[in-house]
């Protein structure tokens, strides 16, 4: 299993559920373990998962090969976990990508470059970056309440020499650079957890060049028990034990 752990202070404009107490600490983990998603979901007290399967509207649609074949395309997709938007395109029409301003919804039939490793069946769709240099994921409606954990599969990242950076905007401008995979079709599971609940924010996928892309699937947003909650639970159990000892006496 390959994994990385990074802890960082969050930056710039994230609305915190418990306002003003301290800068949030973020832990980002990348794992290739087969049970990574299941383990992450089992740690959540509540969650919502976006599979992208309902966003395919034009099966096998335009032409053949490269970026000319897709199930759906748009500059922005609104989903159950927020909005994904292509902000800065990568390669242009002259380089063989006539739809460089759009994100793609792909399947095993349409996907290329090894990203189809995300698909478990012919009807399993995913969101493709279309070699964009900047994609943003704005967390918000229809999500409600505070959450502090995110997880998703990512495929084919950095296999052409690009550097992929994840930046969660909320108030301190810290970024995490994913490792260089250098293998076509690589697939791993990324989790992001915070020590305090948040009610919004923007995850930036920053790619260092426009000839290297990635795909994501099964994006989960949820809650893990915050350390303060666990501490209170522990103190409660200690109090219960003390009460039992007094009763026994």
N, C-alpha and C positions, 0 to 999 in steps of 0.2 A: 504494500500500500504506500502510495506517495501522498504526503499531506504537508500543508504549510499552516502555521498559526501566526497571526499578526494581531497585535493589540494597538489601537490608536485612539486618540481623542478626536471626537467628532467636530465638524466645523460648519460654520456659516449659516444660519437661517433655518434650522430645523426646529419645529415647534415641539417642545418637550411636554410630556403629560404632567410631570411634576416640575413646574417651572422654577428655574433659577437656582436649583440646589447645587449641582456640580456638573462639570463637563462629562458627557457620556463616554464610556469606554466601549469600544467596538472590538470584537474578536472575529476574524475572518479565517475560515478553514477551507482548504481544498483537499478532497479525498477521492481516490479511485476505488474505494471499497464498494463491493456490490450492495452492501446493506446501509450505505451512507444516508440515503434518503429516508429509509425506514427508521433508522436510529434518530435522525433529526425530527421526524414527525412524531415519534413516540415521546419526545421531550416537550412537546407543545401542549398547552392546556386548551388552545383553540386555534384554528387555522383556516385559511382559504387557499386553494390551489388553482392556478390557471394552466390548462393543458394546451391551449391554442387550437384544439381540435374543432371548435365550432366556428373558426375564422376562415376556413377554406371555402371559397365561393366559385373558383374557376379551375376545376381539376385539369391538370396537364395543359394548361392554357396556351401559352404563346410559344411557337417555334420549338427548337430542341437545343439542349446544351447550355452550359454556363448560366448566366443570369437571365436567359430568355425563356425559361420554363419555371412556372410557379403555380401555386394553388390560390394565392391572393397577394396583392401588393398595395401598399399605401404608405404615405410619409409618416403616418401615426396610427397606432392601434389602441383603442380603449378596451381594457380587459377588466376582469374581476379583481385584479390586484393593482390596478392603476393604469397609467398611459405610457406606452413606449413610443418614442419619437426619434426619427433619423434627423440629426441636427447638421452634421457635416459629412457630405458624401465622400466616397473614396474614388475609385477609378471612374472615368467618364465614358461616354458613348464611343469615343475614338479608341478607347482601350477595350471595347467589346462589351460594355455594360450600358445598354440604352435606358435602364431604369435605376440609375445610380442614386436618385433622390428618394427611393422607396425602400422600406423594409419589406421582407418577403415572408409569406407563410409557405412552408415547404413540406413535402412528403418524401417517402422513399423513391417515388417515381420522378419527382422533379428536382430533389436535392442533389447537390454535387460537392466535390472537394472533400469528401469524407464526413461531411456534417450529417449525412443520412444515418450515421451510426446512432443518432439520437432516437430514431424511429424504431419502435418495437413491433409495428405492424404497418400494413398499407394505409391504414386510416389514422395513424398516429402522426399528427402535424407538429411543427415547431416554428419558432420565430427566428429568422435568419437576418444577420446584420447587413448582408449584401455588401460586405467589404467597406462599410462606413467607417470614418475616422472618429465620429462621436455619435453615440446613441444615448439618450437619457430615458430613465424609468422614473416617472413621477408618481410617487405613492400618494394615494388619496382616494376620492370617490371612485367606486362605491364602497371602499373600505370605511369602516366606522370604528371609533374607539381607539385605544392605544395598542400598539404592537411593538415587539422588540426583537423579532427574529425573522430572517428571510433565508430561503434556500432554493437552489435551482441547478439543473444540469447545464453544463456548457460543453460545447464540442468544437474541435478543430481550431482552438485558439493558439495563436503565436507560432503556427507551424511553418510560416513563411518568413520568419524573422522579425515580425512586428513585436512591439511591447504592448501588452494589454493592461491597463490600469483601471482599478475600480475606485471611485471616489464617492463617498456618501456625504452629500452636502448638508451640514447642519450647524456649523459654527466655528470650525478650527482649521480648515483646509489641510487635511491629512489624506494621503492617498496610499493605496496598496497595489504594488505591481505583482501580477501573477507570474509564476515561474515560466521559463521558456520550455515549451513541450517539444517542439521540433519534430513531431510525428504527425502525419496526416491522419485525421479521423480520431484524434484523442478525445476521450470523454471523461469528465469528472464531475463531482458534485460540490458546489460551493455553498457554505452556510455563513451567514452574517448575524451576529447576536450583539445586543446592546445591554448594558447593565441597568438602564432605565427605559421606561416606555416612551414611545414617540407617537405622534399623530400625523406625521407627514414627512416629506423629505424627497430628495432626488438622488438616485444612484446614477453615476455617469460611467459609461463604458468608453474609455478613451483608447483608441488604437493608434499606434505611432505611424502607420502608413495605410494607404488605400488599396493595397493589393493583398491584404490578409484579413480574413473575416472570421466569424464564429456564429454559432447558433445556440439558442437556449430553449429549454423545455421544462415543463412541470414546475412552474414557479410558485413557491409556497410562502405566504406571509402569515405569521402567527405570533403567539406569545409563549415565552418560557418564563417560569417563575423568576422574578427579580431577586437579587441577593438580599435586598432589604426585607422582601416578603419571606424568604427562607429563614432569615434571622429572626423575624417575629414569630414564625412557626416554631423555631427552636426554643425561643424564650417561653413560648406558650407551653411547650412540652415539659420544659424544666419546671415551670410553675405548677403544672399538673402533677409532676413527680413529687415536688415539695409538699403539695397538699395531701397527697396519698401518705407521705411519711408522717405528717402531722396527725392524720386520722388514725394511722396505725399506732402512733404513740398514745 
